[in-house]
Amino acid sequence: MKISTGIRYCEPGIRASIRAMQVSNELLGITNENVTGFDKVGYQRKQAVVSSFTEYLGVHGISTNVDEQVGRIQISERPLDIAIATKGYFQINTPQGVRLTRDGRFQMDKEGNLINLEGGQVLSDSGTPIKLPFVPDDLKQIQIDRKGRLSVFNPDTRKLEYVATMGVVDSTGMAVMHPDVKQGYNEYSNVSLQNEFLAVMPTIRAFEANRQIFIMQNTNTQKAISQLGSAS
């Protein structure tokens, strides 16, 4: 007769609890990023997409997509602050390629180029950088209509001269036909703090539940090891 002894603990159960806590942490991180971006111009809320196999994949089963709803539009009175009152993005030429953004806080350099805060050139609907023929003495002489057509008042001819049309595209790069551009406005994030706080409560409860399960499993394993050691 052979007597076999040992300890068998539910390792998959412990691993499952750890994975579940990691998933909750990842979801909390996404919510925290949204809350942090609440007052940021052009920030778009991130939505967590949880796979059906997240229970087995852990954090690898979570991805995010962007909520493209229009955020809070507020007046700024700066002539080169531009907001889009519908879905769409401005095109910015950067060293890494064309980047899409809803942050319309633009400036003008000494050469008359329309640029963003990082110095990237704002592109027109033809894909070329927008450059004014001259730098006006007063930026209020620059006019941008709802379709994104930019014009500047020429003091020599005393006429409003067309320069270019701002390129507004959707997330796939297709042109937005009716962008509803607003000059002198900023678009803040589309994050609702109330909704974020309400949505985070189930995640916190799930984390605490899995934490308690992990503690119970770990405690039981330690007790079993202790009792087996004293019996020997």
MIVODREN-121144 format. One record per residue (C-alpha): residue in three letters; x, z, y. Coordinates in steps of 0.2 Angstrom, whole numbers. Layout:
MIVODREN-121144
<vovex resn="ALA" east="X" up="Z" north="Y"/>
...
end
This chain:
MIVODREN-121144
<vovex resn="MET" east="0" up="0" north="0"/>
<vovex resn="LYS" east="7" up="-5" north="17"/>
<vovex resn="ILE" east="1" up="4" north="33"/>
<vovex resn="SER" east="3" up="-6" north="49"/>
<vovex resn="THR" east="1" up="2" north="65"/>
<vovex resn="GLY" east="3" up="-3" north="83"/>
<vovex resn="ILE" east="-6" up="-6" north="100"/>
<vovex resn="ARG" east="-17" up="-21" north="103"/>
<vovex resn="TYR" east="-23" up="-22" north="121"/>
<vovex resn="CYS" east="-34" up="-35" north="129"/>
<vovex resn="GLU" east="-21" up="-45" north="138"/>
<vovex resn="PRO" east="-32" up="-59" north="142"/>
<vovex resn="GLY" east="-44" up="-47" north="150"/>
<vovex resn="ILE" east="-30" up="-40" north="162"/>
<vovex resn="ARG" east="-25" up="-57" north="166"/>
<vovex resn="ALA" east="-42" up="-62" north="170"/>
<vovex resn="SER" east="-44" up="-47" north="182"/>
<vovex resn="ILE" east="-28" up="-52" north="191"/>
<vovex resn="ARG" east="-33" up="-70" north="192"/>
<vovex resn="ALA" east="-50" up="-65" north="199"/>
<vovex resn="MET" east="-41" up="-54" north="212"/>
<vovex resn="GLN" east="-29" up="-68" north="217"/>
<vovex resn="VAL" east="-44" up="-80" north="219"/>
<vovex resn="SER" east="-53" up="-67" north="230"/>
<vovex resn="ASN" east="-37" up="-65" north="241"/>
<vovex resn="GLU" east="-36" up="-84" north="243"/>
<vovex resn="LEU" east="-55" up="-84" north="249"/>
<vovex resn="LEU" east="-51" up="-70" north="261"/>
<vovex resn="GLY" east="-36" up="-79" north="267"/>
<vovex resn="ILE" east="-47" up="-95" north="271"/>
<vovex resn="THR" east="-60" up="-84" north="280"/>
<vovex resn="ASN" east="-46" up="-75" north="290"/>
<vovex resn="GLU" east="-40" up="-92" north="296"/>
<vovex resn="ASN" east="-57" up="-96" north="302"/>
<vovex resn="VAL" east="-59" up="-80" north="311"/>
<vovex resn="THR" east="-42" up="-82" north="319"/>
<vovex resn="GLY" east="-46" up="-100" north="324"/>
<vovex resn="PHE" east="-63" up="-95" north="333"/>
<vovex resn="ASP" east="-56" up="-96" north="350"/>
<vovex resn="LYS" east="-45" up="-111" north="347"/>
<vovex resn="VAL" east="-49" up="-128" north="356"/>
<vovex resn="GLY" east="-52" up="-142" north="343"/>
<vovex resn="TYR" east="-51" up="-130" north="328"/>
<vovex resn="GLN" east="-63" up="-135" north="313"/>
<vovex resn="ARG" east="-69" up="-122" north="301"/>
<vovex resn="LYS" east="-62" up="-123" north="283"/>
<vovex resn="GLN" east="-74" up="-122" north="269"/>
<vovex resn="ALA" east="-68" up="-116" north="252"/>
<vovex resn="VAL" east="-72" up="-127" north="237"/>
<vovex resn="VAL" east="-72" up="-117" north="221"/>
<vovex resn="SER" east="-70" up="-127" north="204"/>
<vovex resn="SER" east="-80" up="-123" north="189"/>
<vovex resn="PHE" east="-64" up="-119" north="180"/>
<vovex resn="THR" east="-57" up="-107" north="193"/>
<vovex resn="GLU" east="-60" up="-92" north="180"/>
<vovex resn="TYR" east="-46" up="-100" north="170"/>
<vovex resn="LEU" east="-36" up="-109" north="184"/>
<vovex resn="GLY" east="-35" up="-95" north="196"/>
<vovex resn="VAL" east="-30" up="-100" north="214"/>
<vovex resn="HIS" east="-26" up="-118" north="208"/>
<vovex resn="GLY" east="-45" up="-120" north="206"/>
<vovex resn="ILE" east="-48" up="-118" north="224"/>
<vovex resn="SER" east="-47" up="-132" north="237"/>
<vovex resn="THR" east="-53" up="-133" north="255"/>
<vovex resn="ASN" east="-62" up="-146" north="265"/>
<vovex resn="VAL" east="-66" up="-147" north="284"/>
<vovex resn="ASP" east="-83" up="-143" north="292"/>
<vovex resn="GLU" east="-85" up="-158" north="304"/>
<vovex resn="GLN" east="-99" up="-151" north="314"/>
<vovex resn="VAL" east="-97" up="-151" north="333"/>
<vovex resn="GLY" east="-90" up="-134" north="340"/>
<vovex resn="ARG" east="-94" up="-125" north="356"/>
<vovex resn="ILE" east="-92" up="-136" north="371"/>
<vovex resn="GLN" east="-88" up="-127" north="387"/>
<vovex resn="ILE" east="-84" up="-134" north="405"/>
<vovex resn="SER" east="-66" up="-133" north="410"/>
<vovex resn="GLU" east="-66" up="-144" north="426"/>
<vovex resn="ARG" east="-49" up="-151" north="422"/>
<vovex resn="PRO" east="-50" up="-170" north="424"/>
<vovex resn="LEU" east="-40" up="-173" north="408"/>
<vovex resn="ASP" east="-49" up="-160" north="397"/>
<vovex resn="ILE" east="-59" up="-171" north="386"/>
<vovex resn="ALA" east="-72" up="-166" north="372"/>
<vovex resn="ILE" east="-81" up="-177" north="359"/>
<vovex resn="ALA" east="-100" up="-172" north="358"/>
<vovex resn="THR" east="-102" up="-180" north="341"/>
<vovex resn="LYS" east="-91" up="-181" north="325"/>
<vovex resn="GLY" east="-75" up="-190" north="328"/>
<vovex resn="TYR" east="-57" up="-188" north="332"/>
<vovex resn="PHE" east="-44" up="-193" north="345"/>
<vovex resn="GLN" east="-29" up="-203" north="339"/>
<vovex resn="ILE" east="-12" up="-196" north="343"/>
<vovex resn="ASN" east="4" up="-205" north="340"/>
<vovex resn="THR" east="18" up="-193" north="334"/>
<vovex resn="PRO" east="35" up="-196" north="326"/>
<vovex resn="GLN" east="26" up="-192" north="309"/>
<vovex resn="GLY" east="13" up="-205" north="312"/>
<vovex resn="VAL" east="-4" up="-206" north="319"/>
<vovex resn="ARG" east="-13" up="-189" north="319"/>
<vovex resn="LEU" east="-31" up="-185" north="321"/>
<vovex resn="THR" east="-37" up="-171" north="332"/>
<vovex resn="ARG" east="-52" up="-164" north="342"/>
<vovex resn="ASP" east="-41" up="-155" north="354"/>
<vovex resn="GLY" east="-43" up="-165" north="370"/>
<vovex resn="ARG" east="-32" up="-155" north="382"/>
<vovex resn="PHE" east="-23" up="-170" north="388"/>
<vovex resn="GLN" east="-9" up="-172" north="402"/>
<vovex resn="MET" east="0" up="-186" north="410"/>
<vovex resn="ASP" east="19" up="-189" north="411"/>
<vovex resn="LYS" east="29" up="-196" north="425"/>
<vovex resn="GLU" east="27" up="-214" north="418"/>
<vovex resn="GLY" east="8" up="-213" north="417"/>
<vovex resn="ASN" east="7" up="-210" north="399"/>
<vovex resn="LEU" east="-8" up="-200" north="393"/>
<vovex resn="ILE" east="-1" up="-187" north="381"/>
<vovex resn="ASN" east="-7" up="-171" north="372"/>
<vovex resn="LEU" east="0" up="-154" north="374"/>
<vovex resn="GLU" east="14" up="-158" north="361"/>
<vovex resn="GLY" east="19" up="-174" north="370"/>
<vovex resn="GLY" east="11" up="-186" north="358"/>
<vovex resn="GLN" east="4" up="-202" north="366"/>
<vovex resn="VAL" east="-15" up="-204" north="365"/>
<vovex resn="LEU" east="-20" up="-220" north="358"/>
<vovex resn="SER" east="-33" up="-233" north="363"/>
<vovex resn="ASP" east="-46" up="-241" north="353"/>
<vovex resn="SER" east="-34" up="-255" north="350"/>
<vovex resn="GLY" east="-21" up="-243" north="343"/>
<vovex resn="THR" east="-9" up="-244" north="358"/>
<vovex resn="PRO" east="-4" up="-229" north="369"/>
<vovex resn="ILE" east="-14" up="-227" north="384"/>
<vovex resn="LYS" east="-3" up="-229" north="400"/>
<vovex resn="LEU" east="-10" up="-230" north="418"/>
<vovex resn="PRO" east="-2" up="-243" north="429"/>
<vovex resn="PHE" east="2" up="-229" north="442"/>
<vovex resn="VAL" east="1" up="-210" north="443"/>
<vovex resn="PRO" east="-13" up="-205" north="454"/>
<vovex resn="ASP" east="-10" up="-192" north="468"/>
<vovex resn="ASP" east="-26" up="-183" north="462"/>
<vovex resn="LEU" east="-30" up="-182" north="443"/>
<vovex resn="LYS" east="-49" up="-182" north="449"/>
<vovex resn="GLN" east="-46" up="-201" north="453"/>
<vovex resn="ILE" east="-46" up="-204" north="434"/>
<vovex resn="GLN" east="-64" up="-207" north="427"/>
<vovex resn="ILE" east="-68" up="-207" north="409"/>
<vovex resn="ASP" east="-86" up="-212" north="404"/>
<vovex resn="ARG" east="-96" up="-207" north="388"/>
<vovex resn="LYS" east="-89" up="-222" north="378"/>
<vovex resn="GLY" east="-71" up="-216" north="382"/>
<vovex resn="ARG" east="-68" up="-230" north="394"/>
<vovex resn="LEU" east="-54" up="-224" north="406"/>
<vovex resn="SER" east="-53" up="-230" north="424"/>
<vovex resn="VAL" east="-42" up="-225" north="439"/>
<vovex resn="PHE" east="-46" up="-227" north="457"/>
<vovex resn="ASN" east="-33" up="-238" north="466"/>
<vovex resn="PRO" east="-30" up="-233" north="484"/>
<vovex resn="ASP" east="-23" up="-250" north="488"/>
<vovex resn="THR" east="-38" up="-260" north="482"/>
<vovex resn="ARG" east="-50" up="-245" north="485"/>
<vovex resn="LYS" east="-58" up="-249" north="468"/>
<vovex resn="LEU" east="-60" up="-241" north="451"/>
<vovex resn="GLU" east="-49" up="-251" north="439"/>
<vovex resn="TYR" east="-52" up="-251" north="420"/>
<vovex resn="VAL" east="-36" up="-245" north="410"/>
<vovex resn="ALA" east="-41" up="-243" north="392"/>
<vovex resn="THR" east="-54" up="-236" north="380"/>
<vovex resn="MET" east="-49" up="-220" north="371"/>
<vovex resn="GLY" east="-49" up="-223" north="352"/>
<vovex resn="VAL" east="-61" up="-211" north="343"/>
<vovex resn="VAL" east="-62" up="-213" north="325"/>
<vovex resn="ASP" east="-70" up="-203" north="310"/>
<vovex resn="SER" east="-60" up="-194" north="296"/>
<vovex resn="THR" east="-58" up="-211" north="287"/>
<vovex resn="GLY" east="-50" up="-220" north="302"/>
<vovex resn="MET" east="-66" up="-230" north="306"/>
<vovex resn="ALA" east="-71" up="-232" north="324"/>
<vovex resn="VAL" east="-85" up="-221" north="331"/>
<vovex resn="MET" east="-96" up="-233" north="340"/>
<vovex resn="HIS" east="-105" up="-220" north="351"/>
<vovex resn="PRO" east="-92" up="-205" north="353"/>
<vovex resn="ASP" east="-101" up="-197" north="368"/>
<vovex resn="VAL" east="-85" up="-192" north="377"/>
<vovex resn="LYS" east="-86" up="-178" north="390"/>
<vovex resn="GLN" east="-74" up="-177" north="404"/>
<vovex resn="GLY" east="-69" up="-160" north="411"/>
<vovex resn="TYR" east="-75" up="-151" north="395"/>
<vovex resn="ASN" east="-66" up="-142" north="380"/>
<vovex resn="GLU" east="-73" up="-141" north="363"/>
<vovex resn="TYR" east="-69" up="-124" north="355"/>
<vovex resn="SER" east="-71" up="-120" north="336"/>
<vovex resn="ASN" east="-87" up="-123" north="326"/>
<vovex resn="VAL" east="-84" up="-106" north="318"/>
<vovex resn="SER" east="-98" up="-93" north="318"/>
<vovex resn="LEU" east="-91" up="-75" north="317"/>
<vovex resn="GLN" east="-107" up="-68" north="311"/>
<vovex resn="ASN" east="-108" up="-81" north="296"/>
<vovex resn="GLU" east="-90" up="-78" north="292"/>
<vovex resn="PHE" east="-92" up="-59" north="291"/>
<vovex resn="LEU" east="-108" up="-60" north="281"/>
<vovex resn="ALA" east="-100" up="-73" north="269"/>
<vovex resn="VAL" east="-84" up="-62" north="266"/>
<vovex resn="MET" east="-94" up="-47" north="260"/>
<vovex resn="PRO" east="-97" up="-54" north="242"/>
<vovex resn="THR" east="-79" up="-58" north="241"/>
<vovex resn="ILE" east="-73" up="-41" north="245"/>
<vovex resn="ARG" east="-85" up="-33" north="232"/>
<vovex resn="ALA" east="-79" up="-45" north="219"/>
<vovex resn="PHE" east="-61" up="-40" north="223"/>
<vovex resn="GLU" east="-65" up="-22" north="222"/>
<vovex resn="ALA" east="-75" up="-24" north="205"/>
<vovex resn="ASN" east="-60" up="-33" north="197"/>
<vovex resn="ARG" east="-48" up="-21" north="204"/>
<vovex resn="GLN" east="-58" up="-6" north="196"/>
<vovex resn="ILE" east="-58" up="-16" north="179"/>
<vovex resn="PHE" east="-39" up="-19" north="180"/>
<vovex resn="ILE" east="-36" up="0" north="184"/>
<vovex resn="MET" east="-48" up="5" north="169"/>
<vovex resn="GLN" east="-39" up="-7" north="157"/>
<vovex resn="ASN" east="-22" up="-2" north="163"/>
<vovex resn="THR" east="-26" up="17" north="162"/>
<vovex resn="ASN" east="-33" up="15" north="144"/>
<vovex resn="THR" east="-17" up="6" north="139"/>
<vovex resn="GLN" east="-6" up="20" north="146"/>
<vovex resn="LYS" east="-17" up="33" north="137"/>
<vovex resn="ALA" east="-15" up="24" north="120"/>
<vovex resn="ILE" east="4" up="22" north="122"/>
<vovex resn="SER" east="5" up="41" north="127"/>
<vovex resn="GLN" east="-5" up="46" north="112"/>
<vovex resn="LEU" east="4" up="35" north="100"/>
<vovex resn="GLY" east="20" up="42" north="107"/>
<vovex resn="SER" east="15" up="60" north="105"/>
<vovex resn="ALA" east="9" up="57" north="87"/>
<vovex resn="SER" east="25" up="50" north="81"/>
end
